[in-house]
Amino acid sequence: MDLKDEIRKLIDVQAIDSDIYRLEREFNSVKPAVIAELKSVLESNKKSLADLEEEFKQGQIKKKEKEMDLSSKEEAVRKSQAQLYQLKTNKEYDAKLKEISSLKSDVSVIEEEILRIFDEIDEKSEELNMKKKSLAENSRKAADKIMAEEKEMEKIGSKINILKDKRGILVKGIDPKLFSQYEHLVKNRQGMALVPLKGGKCGGCHMVLPAEVSNRVKQYKNIVQCEMCARMLYLEEDFSL
């Protein structure tokens, strides 16, 4: 087995693995998070609109209740006024006048409340219409972005499959024992199993290694691993990447 040639193959595989790792992270974590956030915006928009519509509805109900209350009070005033002419004593007459005055005062208060509610409903109606337009536009943009992100995910998925096919071809030409060692390291070292030795430092953990390590690496008789992070080492100047 020509170890130097095997290392070159592993470097090529690792370059593909690095791309696969990055794309899979985007496919499995980044893009879904973006889409989830956009969907959350859509749901938030729907809730905001529903809340406004409910407030508007409650205002209408409150107005109707006040109008019914006003109608009842006005009817009571009419009845009391009609009863005035049937009373026989001044005392009864004065009491009925006080009752009518109190009812009219209630009518006045209710009329003011109805006017206030009318103003609130007008404001809420205007706010609702503006909010509807704004939410509709925001929702459209969010929906468009979701569609774009989903299409991008499809592209990423295709790229991953192409890279995996390419990787499968390259792997077939690598010594099985060496490749098994590489795969174990790549899973436990954040996708970097094979790193260059630069200026006596490990390209993975940056630990300064003894000079004799460089000498052993240069011989390419056996795989030399970093004493700290266990990554496989090679001399960068020996490979044109």
GROMACS elastic network, one bead per residue, 0.5 to 0.9 nm:
[ bonds ]
;  ai    aj funct       b0    kb
    1     4     6  0.88002   500
    1     5     6  0.82820   500
    1     6     6  0.76827   500
    1   175     6  0.78616   500
    2     5     6  0.53676   500
    2     6     6  0.63006   500
    2     7     6  0.87745   500
    2   220     6  0.84141   500
    2   221     6  0.85505   500
    3     7     6  0.60630   500
    3     8     6  0.85617   500
    3   220     6  0.59400   500
    3   221     6  0.67033   500
    3   222     6  0.72133   500
    3   223     6  0.78134   500
    4     7     6  0.51027   500
    4     8     6  0.63067   500
    4     9     6  0.87923   500
    4   220     6  0.60723   500
    4   221     6  0.85708   500
    4   234     6  0.87480   500
    4   238     6  0.88769   500
    4   239     6  0.89825   500
    5     8     6  0.50834   500
    5     9     6  0.64291   500
    5    10     6  0.87538   500
    6     9     6  0.50985   500
    6    10     6  0.62414   500
    6    11     6  0.86479   500
    6   173     6  0.84739   500
    6   174     6  0.61932   500
    6   175     6  0.72879   500
    6   178     6  0.83422   500
    7    11     6  0.60920   500
    7    12     6  0.86372   500
    7   174     6  0.89416   500
    7   194     6  0.83460   500
    7   223     6  0.89189   500
    7   234     6  0.78307   500
    8    11     6  0.50660   500
    8    12     6  0.64224   500
    8    13     6  0.87698   500
    8   239     6  0.73253   500
    8   241     6  0.88768   500
    9    12     6  0.51156   500
    9    13     6  0.62674   500
    9    14     6  0.85787   500
    9   170     6  0.71968   500
    9   171     6  0.80511   500
    9   173     6  0.79871   500
    9   174     6  0.69176   500
   10    14     6  0.59229   500
   10    15     6  0.84930   500
   10   170     6  0.86457   500
   10   171     6  0.82187   500
   10   174     6  0.76052   500
   10   179     6  0.77427   500
   10   182     6  0.78805   500
   10   194     6  0.76738   500
   11    14     6  0.50370   500
   11    15     6  0.62312   500
   11    16     6  0.87926   500
   11   194     6  0.69685   500
   11   195     6  0.86814   500
   11   241     6  0.84618   500
   12    15     6  0.51889   500
   12    16     6  0.65790   500
   12    17     6  0.87506   500
   12   167     6  0.87803   500
   12   170     6  0.80324   500
   12   241     6  0.87292   500
   13    16     6  0.51460   500
   13    17     6  0.60985   500
   13    18     6  0.85590   500
   13   166     6  0.89276   500
   13   167     6  0.61708   500
   13   170     6  0.67533   500
   13   171     6  0.72221   500
   14    18     6  0.59527   500
   14    19     6  0.85684   500
   14   186     6  0.83569   500
   14   191     6  0.76551   500
   14   192     6  0.72688   500
   14   193     6  0.77441   500
   14   194     6  0.75772   500
   15    18     6  0.51381   500
   15    19     6  0.65069   500
   15    20     6  0.87677   500
   16    19     6  0.51352   500
   16    20     6  0.61587   500
   16    21     6  0.85391   500
   16   163     6  0.64981   500
   16   164     6  0.80729   500
   16   166     6  0.82063   500
   16   167     6  0.66889   500
   17    21     6  0.59182   500
   17    22     6  0.84899   500
   17   163     6  0.82622   500
   17   164     6  0.84481   500
   17   167     6  0.78720   500
   17   186     6  0.87477   500
   17   191     6  0.70264   500
   17   192     6  0.89069   500
   18    21     6  0.51018   500
   18    22     6  0.62304   500
   18    23     6  0.86104   500
   18   191     6  0.62019   500
   18   192     6  0.78357   500
   19    22     6  0.51531   500
   19    23     6  0.60639   500
   19    24     6  0.84147   500
   19   160     6  0.82547   500
   19   163     6  0.80194   500
   20    23     6  0.51094   500
   20    24     6  0.58297   500
   20    25     6  0.83586   500
   20   159     6  0.84319   500
   20   160     6  0.58669   500
   20   161     6  0.89689   500
   20   163     6  0.68531   500
   20   164     6  0.76597   500
   21    24     6  0.52199   500
   21    25     6  0.61118   500
   21    26     6  0.86464   500
   21   191     6  0.71753   500
   22    25     6  0.52372   500
   22    26     6  0.63527   500
   22    27     6  0.86683   500
   23    26     6  0.50144   500
   23    27     6  0.59947   500
   23    28     6  0.84621   500
   23   156     6  0.64789   500
   23   157     6  0.81445   500
   23   159     6  0.80714   500
   23   160     6  0.67652   500
   24    28     6  0.57373   500
   24    29     6  0.79347   500
   24   156     6  0.80494   500
   24   157     6  0.81154   500
   24   160     6  0.72948   500
   25    28     6  0.52480   500
   25    29     6  0.54170   500
   25    30     6  0.65138   500
   25    31     6  0.86238   500
   26    29     6  0.55211   500
   26    31     6  0.56338   500
   26    32     6  0.81854   500
   26   153     6  0.83171   500
   26   156     6  0.81485   500
   27    30     6  0.64292   500
   27    31     6  0.56606   500
   27    32     6  0.70702   500
   27   152     6  0.89973   500
   27   153     6  0.60091   500
   27   154     6  0.88534   500
   27   156     6  0.66556   500
   27   157     6  0.71711   500
   28    31     6  0.68737   500
   28    32     6  0.64223   500
   28    33     6  0.86751   500
   29    32     6  0.55607   500
   29    33     6  0.60178   500
   29    34     6  0.86994   500
   30    33     6  0.52525   500
   30    34     6  0.63340   500
   30    35     6  0.87791   500
   31    34     6  0.50690   500
   31    35     6  0.61591   500
   31    36     6  0.84840   500
   31   149     6  0.67241   500
   31   150     6  0.80445   500
   31   152     6  0.84846   500
   31   153     6  0.70184   500
   32    35     6  0.50405   500
   32    36     6  0.59303   500
   32    37     6  0.84836   500
   32   149     6  0.86101   500
   32   150     6  0.87590   500
   32   153     6  0.88077   500
   33    36     6  0.50267   500
   33    37     6  0.61337   500
   33    38     6  0.86372   500
   34    37     6  0.51357   500
   34    38     6  0.62680   500
   34    39     6  0.86560   500
   34   146     6  0.82495   500
   34   149     6  0.79144   500
   35    38     6  0.50455   500
   35    39     6  0.61023   500
   35    40     6  0.84504   500
   35   145     6  0.81199   500
   35   146     6  0.56736   500
   35   147     6  0.89364   500
   35   149     6  0.68629   500
   35   150     6  0.78998   500
   36    39     6  0.50547   500
   36    40     6  0.60538   500
   36    41     6  0.86531   500
   36   146     6  0.88200   500
   37    41     6  0.63246   500
   37    42     6  0.87885   500
   38    41     6  0.50026   500
   38    42     6  0.64347   500
   38    43     6  0.87910   500
   38   142     6  0.56751   500
   38   143     6  0.76676   500
   38   145     6  0.75958   500
   38   146     6  0.66024   500
   39    43     6  0.62518   500
   39    44     6  0.84960   500
   39   142     6  0.74311   500
   39   143     6  0.79563   500
   39   146     6  0.76605   500
   40    43     6  0.50609   500
   40    44     6  0.59795   500
   40    45     6  0.84631   500
   41    45     6  0.60490   500
   41    46     6  0.86000   500
   41   138     6  0.84359   500
   41   139     6  0.76063   500
   41   142     6  0.72605   500
   42    45     6  0.50951   500
   42    46     6  0.62954   500
   42    47     6  0.86912   500
   42   135     6  0.86273   500
   42   138     6  0.80135   500
   42   139     6  0.55948   500
   42   140     6  0.88875   500
   42   142     6  0.67884   500
   42   143     6  0.77951   500
   43    46     6  0.50592   500
   43    47     6  0.61625   500
   43    48     6  0.85752   500
   44    47     6  0.50523   500
   44    48     6  0.60592   500
   44    49     6  0.85556   500
   45    48     6  0.51229   500
   45    49     6  0.61958   500
   45    50     6  0.85396   500
   45   135     6  0.58369   500
   45   136     6  0.83545   500
   45   138     6  0.79774   500
   45   139     6  0.70534   500
   46    49     6  0.51988   500
   46    50     6  0.60759   500
   46    51     6  0.85773   500
   46   135     6  0.78964   500
   46   139     6  0.86987   500
   47    51     6  0.60100   500
   47    52     6  0.85547   500
   48    51     6  0.51287   500
   48    52     6  0.62707   500
   48    53     6  0.86499   500
   48   131     6  0.86358   500
   48   135     6  0.85530   500
   49    52     6  0.51406   500
   49    53     6  0.61480   500
   49    54     6  0.85550   500
   49   128     6  0.75836   500
   49   131     6  0.71586   500
   49   132     6  0.67917   500
   49   135     6  0.75854   500
   50    53     6  0.50765   500
   50    54     6  0.60820   500
   50    55     6  0.86142   500
   51    54     6  0.50645   500
   51    55     6  0.62103   500
   51    56     6  0.86290   500
   52    55     6  0.50676   500
   52    56     6  0.61797   500
   52    57     6  0.85405   500
   52   124     6  0.77524   500
   52   127     6  0.83808   500
   52   128     6  0.63088   500
   52   131     6  0.85307   500
   53    56     6  0.50035   500
   53    57     6  0.60599   500
   53    58     6  0.85769   500
   53   124     6  0.88602   500
   53   125     6  0.88932   500
   53   128     6  0.71168   500
   54    58     6  0.60686   500
   54    59     6  0.84982   500
   55    58     6  0.50887   500
   55    59     6  0.61714   500
   55    60     6  0.87063   500
   55   124     6  0.79113   500
   56    59     6  0.50696   500
   56    60     6  0.63679   500
   56    61     6  0.87629   500
   56   120     6  0.89042   500
   56   121     6  0.65147   500
   56   124     6  0.62065   500
   56   125     6  0.69595   500
   56   128     6  0.80869   500
   57    60     6  0.51100   500
   57    61     6  0.62757   500
   57    62     6  0.86089   500
   58    62     6  0.60138   500
   58    63     6  0.84912   500
   59    62     6  0.50320   500
   59    63     6  0.60922   500
   59    64     6  0.85970   500
   59   117     6  0.68912   500
   59   118     6  0.84708   500
   59   120     6  0.76528   500
   59   121     6  0.61746   500
   59   124     6  0.87238   500
   60    63     6  0.50592   500
   60    64     6  0.62101   500
   60    65     6  0.86476   500
   60   117     6  0.84150   500
   60   118     6  0.87386   500
   60   121     6  0.72719   500
   61    64     6  0.51147   500
   61    65     6  0.61963   500
   61    66     6  0.86370   500
   62    65     6  0.50892   500
   62    66     6  0.61834   500
   62    67     6  0.85837   500
   62   114     6  0.87902   500
   62   117     6  0.78115   500
   63    66     6  0.51148   500
   63    67     6  0.60973   500
   63    68     6  0.86111   500
   63   113     6  0.86606   500
   63   114     6  0.61712   500
   63   117     6  0.62840   500
   63   118     6  0.74132   500
   63   121     6  0.88793   500
   64    67     6  0.50113   500
   64    68     6  0.61855   500
   64    69     6  0.85254   500
   64   114     6  0.89735   500
   65    68     6  0.51295   500
   65    69     6  0.61355   500
   65    70     6  0.85711   500
   66    70     6  0.59999   500
   66    71     6  0.84925   500
   66   110     6  0.66774   500
   66   111     6  0.83245   500
   66   113     6  0.77345   500
   66   114     6  0.64292   500
   67    71     6  0.60812   500
   67    72     6  0.85293   500
   67   110     6  0.81048   500
   67   111     6  0.83520   500
   67   114     6  0.72099   500
   68    71     6  0.50294   500
   68    72     6  0.61731   500
   68    73     6  0.86612   500
   69    72     6  0.50850   500
   69    73     6  0.62512   500
   69    74     6  0.86526   500
   69   107     6  0.86894   500
   69   110     6  0.76996   500
   70    73     6  0.50995   500
   70    74     6  0.60814   500
   70    75     6  0.84787   500
   70   106     6  0.83552   500
   70   107     6  0.59943   500
   70   108     6  0.89214   500
   70   110     6  0.61598   500
   70   111     6  0.71860   500
   70   114     6  0.89565   500
   71    74     6  0.51469   500
   71    75     6  0.61096   500
   71    76     6  0.85740   500
   71   107     6  0.87408   500
   72    75     6  0.51326   500
   72    76     6  0.62182   500
   72    77     6  0.87449   500
   73    77     6  0.62532   500
   73    78     6  0.87475   500
   73   103     6  0.63397   500
   73   104     6  0.77550   500
   73   106     6  0.73099   500
   73   107     6  0.61405   500
   74    78     6  0.63126   500
   74    79     6  0.86652   500
   74   103     6  0.77737   500
   74   104     6  0.76701   500
   74   107     6  0.67747   500
   75    78     6  0.50973   500
   75    79     6  0.62085   500
   75    80     6  0.85764   500
   76    79     6  0.51215   500
   76    80     6  0.60761   500
   76    81     6  0.85100   500
   76   100     6  0.82409   500
   76   103     6  0.73498   500
   77    80     6  0.51251   500
   77    81     6  0.60426   500
   77    82     6  0.85610   500
   77    99     6  0.85103   500
   77   100     6  0.57545   500
   77   101     6  0.85958   500
   77   103     6  0.61727   500
   77   104     6  0.68682   500
   77   107     6  0.89649   500
   78    81     6  0.51208   500
   78    82     6  0.61734   500
   78    83     6  0.86499   500
   78   100     6  0.87453   500
   79    82     6  0.51077   500
   79    83     6  0.62656   500
   79    84     6  0.89127   500
   80    83     6  0.50192   500
   80    84     6  0.65086   500
   80    96     6  0.68351   500
   80    97     6  0.82852   500
   80    99     6  0.77393   500
   80   100     6  0.63084   500
   81    84     6  0.53095   500
   81    85     6  0.78354   500
   81    96     6  0.80759   500
   81    97     6  0.81346   500
   81   100     6  0.70872   500
   82    85     6  0.63524   500
   82    86     6  0.77520   500
   83    86     6  0.52870   500
   83    87     6  0.67745   500
   83    96     6  0.81078   500
   84    87     6  0.56109   500
   84    92     6  0.85862   500
   84    93     6  0.62656   500
   84    96     6  0.67911   500
   84    97     6  0.78907   500
   85    88     6  0.82351   500
   85    93     6  0.85494   500
   87    90     6  0.80000   500
   87    92     6  0.62555   500
   87    93     6  0.60682   500
   87    96     6  0.88163   500
   88    91     6  0.86823   500
   88    92     6  0.71525   500
   88    93     6  0.75903   500
   89    92     6  0.53301   500
   89    93     6  0.62249   500
   89    94     6  0.86949   500
   90    94     6  0.59961   500
   90    95     6  0.84631   500
   91    94     6  0.52128   500
   91    95     6  0.61785   500
   91    96     6  0.86100   500
   92    95     6  0.51198   500
   92    96     6  0.61544   500
   92    97     6  0.86265   500
   93    96     6  0.51832   500
   93    97     6  0.62305   500
   93    98     6  0.87547   500
   94    97     6  0.50314   500
   94    98     6  0.62847   500
   94    99     6  0.86381   500
   95    98     6  0.51363   500
   95    99     6  0.62454   500
   95   100     6  0.86733   500
   96   100     6  0.61079   500
   96   101     6  0.84983   500
   97   100     6  0.50049   500
   97   101     6  0.60601   500
   97   102     6  0.85666   500
   98   102     6  0.61389   500
   98   103     6  0.85618   500
   99   102     6  0.51170   500
   99   103     6  0.61733   500
   99   104     6  0.85864   500
  100   103     6  0.50171   500
  100   104     6  0.60559   500
  100   105     6  0.84833   500
  101   104     6  0.50806   500
  101   105     6  0.61154   500
  101   106     6  0.86163   500
  102   106     6  0.62416   500
  102   107     6  0.86195   500
  103   107     6  0.61609   500
  103   108     6  0.86559   500
  104   108     6  0.61714   500
  104   109     6  0.86427   500
  105   108     6  0.50817   500
  105   109     6  0.63030   500
  105   110     6  0.86688   500
  106   109     6  0.51157   500
  106   110     6  0.61551   500
  106   111     6  0.85407   500
  107   110     6  0.51369   500
  107   111     6  0.60661   500
  107   112     6  0.86422   500
  108   111     6  0.50945   500
  108   112     6  0.63005   500
  108   113     6  0.86842   500
  109   112     6  0.51972   500
  109   113     6  0.62803   500
  109   114     6  0.87007   500
  110   114     6  0.60860   500
  110   115     6  0.85865   500
  111   114     6  0.50322   500
  111   115     6  0.62153   500
  111   116     6  0.86082   500
  112   115     6  0.50871   500
  112   116     6  0.61897   500
  112   117     6  0.85844   500
  113   116     6  0.50094   500
  113   117     6  0.60921   500
  113   118     6  0.85130   500
  114   118     6  0.60372   500
  114   119     6  0.86147   500
  115   119     6  0.63070   500
  115   120     6  0.86552   500
  116   119     6  0.51204   500
  116   120     6  0.62339   500
  116   121     6  0.86135   500
  117   121     6  0.60086   500
  117   122     6  0.84921   500
  118   121     6  0.50607   500
  118   122     6  0.61438   500
  118   123     6  0.86090   500
  119   122     6  0.50859   500
  119   123     6  0.61840   500
  119   124     6  0.84780   500
  120   123     6  0.51021   500
  120   124     6  0.59540   500
  120   125     6  0.83810   500
  121   125     6  0.58265   500
  121   126     6  0.84728   500
  122   125     6  0.50200   500
  122   126     6  0.62223   500
  122   127     6  0.85264   500
  123   126     6  0.52007   500
  123   127     6  0.60729   500
  123   128     6  0.84301   500
  124   128     6  0.58246   500
  124   129     6  0.85064   500
  125   129     6  0.62095   500
  125   130     6  0.86539   500
  126   129     6  0.52244   500
  126   130     6  0.62644   500
  126   131     6  0.84741   500
  127   130     6  0.51752   500
  127   131     6  0.58934   500
  127   132     6  0.84045   500
  128   132     6  0.59320   500
  128   133     6  0.86419   500
  129   132     6  0.50781   500
  129   133     6  0.64159   500
  129   134     6  0.87126   500
  130   133     6  0.52767   500
  130   134     6  0.62224   500
  130   135     6  0.85447   500
  131   134     6  0.50001   500
  131   135     6  0.58138   500
  131   136     6  0.82085   500
  132   135     6  0.51850   500
  132   136     6  0.58607   500
  132   137     6  0.85048   500
  133   136     6  0.51417   500
  133   137     6  0.62375   500
  133   138     6  0.86432   500
  134   137     6  0.52352   500
  134   138     6  0.61443   500
  134   139     6  0.84536   500
  135   139     6  0.57750   500
  135   140     6  0.83238   500
  136   139     6  0.50933   500
  136   140     6  0.60735   500
  136   141     6  0.86489   500
  137   140     6  0.51010   500
  137   141     6  0.62663   500
  137   142     6  0.86272   500
  138   141     6  0.51427   500
  138   142     6  0.61100   500
  138   143     6  0.85389   500
  139   142     6  0.50142   500
  139   143     6  0.59991   500
  139   144     6  0.84935   500
  140   143     6  0.51034   500
  140   144     6  0.61407   500
  140   145     6  0.85945   500
  141   144     6  0.50803   500
  141   145     6  0.61560   500
  141   146     6  0.86075   500
  142   145     6  0.50388   500
  142   146     6  0.61137   500
  142   147     6  0.86418   500
  143   146     6  0.50550   500
  143   147     6  0.62737   500
  143   148     6  0.86511   500
  144   147     6  0.51532   500
  144   148     6  0.62218   500
  144   149     6  0.86685   500
  145   149     6  0.60612   500
  145   150     6  0.85170   500
  146   149     6  0.51020   500
  146   150     6  0.61150   500
  146   151     6  0.85933   500
  147   150     6  0.51405   500
  147   151     6  0.62138   500
  147   152     6  0.85820   500
  148   151     6  0.51513   500
  148   152     6  0.61590   500
  148   153     6  0.86606   500
  149   153     6  0.61684   500
  149   154     6  0.87161   500
  150   154     6  0.64009   500
  150   155     6  0.88224   500
  151   154     6  0.50693   500
  151   155     6  0.64721   500
  151   156     6  0.87408   500
  152   155     6  0.50642   500
  152   156     6  0.61893   500
  152   157     6  0.85831   500
  153   157     6  0.60342   500
  153   158     6  0.85760   500
  154   157     6  0.50636   500
  154   158     6  0.63074   500
  154   159     6  0.87272   500
  155   158     6  0.51145   500
  155   159     6  0.62627   500
  155   160     6  0.87044   500
  156   159     6  0.50130   500
  156   160     6  0.61798   500
  156   161     6  0.86850   500
  157   160     6  0.51487   500
  157   161     6  0.63363   500
  157   162     6  0.87527   500
  158   161     6  0.51750   500
  158   162     6  0.62671   500
  158   163     6  0.86795   500
  159   162     6  0.51273   500
  159   163     6  0.61650   500
  159   164     6  0.85841   500
  160   163     6  0.51212   500
  160   164     6  0.60925   500
  160   165     6  0.86172   500
  161   164     6  0.50673   500
  161   165     6  0.62001   500
  161   166     6  0.86415   500
  162   165     6  0.51750   500
  162   166     6  0.62815   500
  162   167     6  0.86006   500
  163   166     6  0.50129   500
  163   167     6  0.59979   500
  163   168     6  0.85329   500
  164   168     6  0.60660   500
  164   169     6  0.87360   500
  165   168     6  0.51054   500
  165   169     6  0.65798   500
  165   170     6  0.89548   500
  166   169     6  0.53188   500
  166   170     6  0.64942   500
  166   171     6  0.87860   500
  167   170     6  0.51381   500
  167   171     6  0.60436   500
  167   172     6  0.87741   500
  168   171     6  0.52661   500
  168   172     6  0.65913   500
  169   172     6  0.56329   500
  169   173     6  0.75988   500
  170   173     6  0.58742   500
  170   174     6  0.73477   500
  171   174     6  0.53965   500
  171   175     6  0.85224   500
  171   176     6  0.86100   500
  171   179     6  0.77416   500
  172   175     6  0.81977   500
  172   176     6  0.84068   500
  173   176     6  0.87401   500
  174   177     6  0.86564   500
  174   178     6  0.73881   500
  174   179     6  0.63732   500
  175   178     6  0.53887   500
  175   179     6  0.60529   500
  175   180     6  0.86252   500
  176   179     6  0.50139   500
  176   180     6  0.60236   500
  176   181     6  0.86325   500
  177   180     6  0.51532   500
  177   181     6  0.64141   500
  177   182     6  0.87156   500
  178   181     6  0.51537   500
  178   182     6  0.62370   500
  178   183     6  0.87596   500
  178   223     6  0.86634   500
  179   183     6  0.61140   500
  179   184     6  0.85856   500
  180   183     6  0.51667   500
  180   184     6  0.62674   500
  180   185     6  0.87269   500
  181   184     6  0.52678   500
  181   185     6  0.63985   500
  181   186     6  0.87022   500
  181   193     6  0.89144   500
  182   185     6  0.52302   500
  182   186     6  0.60538   500
  182   187     6  0.87371   500
  182   193     6  0.59813   500
  182   194     6  0.76168   500
  182   231     6  0.87776   500
  182   232     6  0.80205   500
  183   186     6  0.50493   500
  183   187     6  0.62944   500
  183   188     6  0.87407   500
  183   193     6  0.76775   500
  184   187     6  0.55656   500
  184   188     6  0.66097   500
  184   189     6  0.87636   500
  184   193     6  0.82698   500
  185   188     6  0.51553   500
  185   189     6  0.57731   500
  185   190     6  0.86269   500
  185   191     6  0.79552   500
  185   192     6  0.74701   500
  185   193     6  0.50095   500
  185   194     6  0.84308   500
  185   230     6  0.79193   500
  185   231     6  0.68627   500
  185   232     6  0.85181   500
  186   189     6  0.52649   500
  186   190     6  0.63887   500
  186   192     6  0.53578   500
  186   194     6  0.81479   500
  186   231     6  0.87276   500
  187   190     6  0.63598   500
  187   191     6  0.61361   500
  187   192     6  0.83025   500
  187   193     6  0.81728   500
  188   191     6  0.74836   500
  188   192     6  0.85187   500
  188   193     6  0.82703   500
  189   192     6  0.54850   500
  189   193     6  0.62206   500
  189   204     6  0.88063   500
  189   229     6  0.81521   500
  189   230     6  0.89993   500
  189   231     6  0.78086   500
  190   193     6  0.81541   500
  192   195     6  0.69248   500
  192   204     6  0.74213   500
  192   231     6  0.76237   500
  193   204     6  0.85137   500
  193   230     6  0.83641   500
  193   231     6  0.51529   500
  193   232     6  0.60592   500
  193   233     6  0.87269   500
  194   203     6  0.87653   500
  194   204     6  0.82870   500
  194   225     6  0.89624   500
  194   231     6  0.57478   500
  194   233     6  0.59308   500
  194   234     6  0.75165   500
  195   202     6  0.70606   500
  195   203     6  0.51807   500
  195   204     6  0.59388   500
  195   231     6  0.67019   500
  195   232     6  0.62333   500
  195   233     6  0.53118   500
  195   234     6  0.64795   500
  195   235     6  0.85914   500
  195   236     6  0.85167   500
  196   201     6  0.84961   500
  196   202     6  0.66511   500
  196   203     6  0.51438   500
  196   204     6  0.79248   500
  196   232     6  0.83879   500
  196   233     6  0.56049   500
  196   235     6  0.53726   500
  196   236     6  0.51366   500
  196   237     6  0.88205   500
  197   200     6  0.59885   500
  197   201     6  0.55691   500
  197   203     6  0.56264   500
  197   204     6  0.87882   500
  197   206     6  0.89371   500
  197   209     6  0.88921   500
  197   214     6  0.74780   500
  197   217     6  0.86540   500
  197   233     6  0.60696   500
  197   234     6  0.58287   500
  197   235     6  0.51479   500
  197   236     6  0.64322   500
  198   201     6  0.51881   500
  198   202     6  0.65829   500
  198   203     6  0.64769   500
  198   206     6  0.88509   500
  198   235     6  0.70717   500
  198   236     6  0.68819   500
  198   237     6  0.88685   500
  199   202     6  0.85340   500
  199   208     6  0.83636   500
  200   206     6  0.89833   500
  200   207     6  0.83332   500
  200   208     6  0.56657   500
  200   209     6  0.56138   500
  200   210     6  0.71878   500
  200   211     6  0.68103   500
  200   213     6  0.83018   500
  200   214     6  0.68237   500
  201   204     6  0.86004   500
  201   205     6  0.82327   500
  201   206     6  0.51805   500
  201   207     6  0.53300   500
  201   209     6  0.58427   500
  201   210     6  0.89924   500
  202   205     6  0.58121   500
  202   207     6  0.54001   500
  202   208     6  0.65878   500
  202   209     6  0.70489   500
  202   226     6  0.66896   500
  202   228     6  0.88819   500
  202   229     6  0.87173   500
  202   231     6  0.84464   500
  202   233     6  0.74556   500
  203   206     6  0.54763   500
  203   207     6  0.81893   500
  203   233     6  0.82052   500
  204   207     6  0.81791   500
  204   226     6  0.87099   500
  204   229     6  0.74527   500
  204   231     6  0.71860   500
  205   226     6  0.85867   500
  205   228     6  0.74060   500
  205   229     6  0.63639   500
  205   231     6  0.87847   500
  206   209     6  0.88839   500
  207   226     6  0.82995   500
  207   227     6  0.86226   500
  207   228     6  0.71340   500
  207   229     6  0.87709   500
  209   212     6  0.82998   500
  209   213     6  0.65325   500
  209   214     6  0.79346   500
  209   226     6  0.77004   500
  209   227     6  0.77596   500
  210   213     6  0.55386   500
  210   214     6  0.73886   500
  211   214     6  0.54084   500
  211   215     6  0.66518   500
  211   216     6  0.89789   500
  212   216     6  0.62375   500
  212   217     6  0.85994   500
  213   216     6  0.51305   500
  213   217     6  0.61538   500
  213   218     6  0.85964   500
  213   224     6  0.75832   500
  213   225     6  0.88376   500
  213   226     6  0.85761   500
  214   217     6  0.50471   500
  214   218     6  0.61026   500
  214   219     6  0.87810   500
  214   233     6  0.89189   500
  214   234     6  0.85523   500
  214   235     6  0.77091   500
  215   218     6  0.51555   500
  215   219     6  0.65532   500
  216   219     6  0.53489   500
  216   220     6  0.69764   500
  216   221     6  0.77673   500
  216   222     6  0.80398   500
  216   223     6  0.88482   500
  216   224     6  0.70343   500
  217   220     6  0.55372   500
  217   221     6  0.79184   500
  217   222     6  0.78233   500
  217   223     6  0.73969   500
  217   224     6  0.58851   500
  217   225     6  0.88341   500
  217   233     6  0.67769   500
  217   234     6  0.60317   500
  217   235     6  0.69450   500
  218   221     6  0.84824   500
  218   234     6  0.74994   500
  218   235     6  0.67456   500
  218   238     6  0.83472   500
  219   222     6  0.80005   500
  220   223     6  0.69664   500
  220   224     6  0.82955   500
  220   234     6  0.83688   500
  221   224     6  0.89006   500
  223   232     6  0.65138   500
  223   233     6  0.73216   500
  223   234     6  0.86219   500
  224   230     6  0.87358   500
  224   231     6  0.83486   500
  224   232     6  0.58580   500
  224   233     6  0.57448   500
  224   234     6  0.79458   500
  225   228     6  0.85750   500
  225   229     6  0.79441   500
  225   231     6  0.52189   500
  225   233     6  0.56625   500
  226   229     6  0.56123   500
  226   231     6  0.54030   500
  226   232     6  0.65607   500
  226   233     6  0.67299   500
  227   230     6  0.58201   500
  227   231     6  0.83918   500
  228   231     6  0.83342   500
  230   233     6  0.88750   500
  234   237     6  0.88296   500
  234   238     6  0.77791   500
  234   239     6  0.85061   500
  235   238     6  0.55142   500
  235   239     6  0.73472   500
  236   239     6  0.56570   500
  236   240     6  0.78220   500
  236   241     6  0.84920   500
  237   240     6  0.71957   500
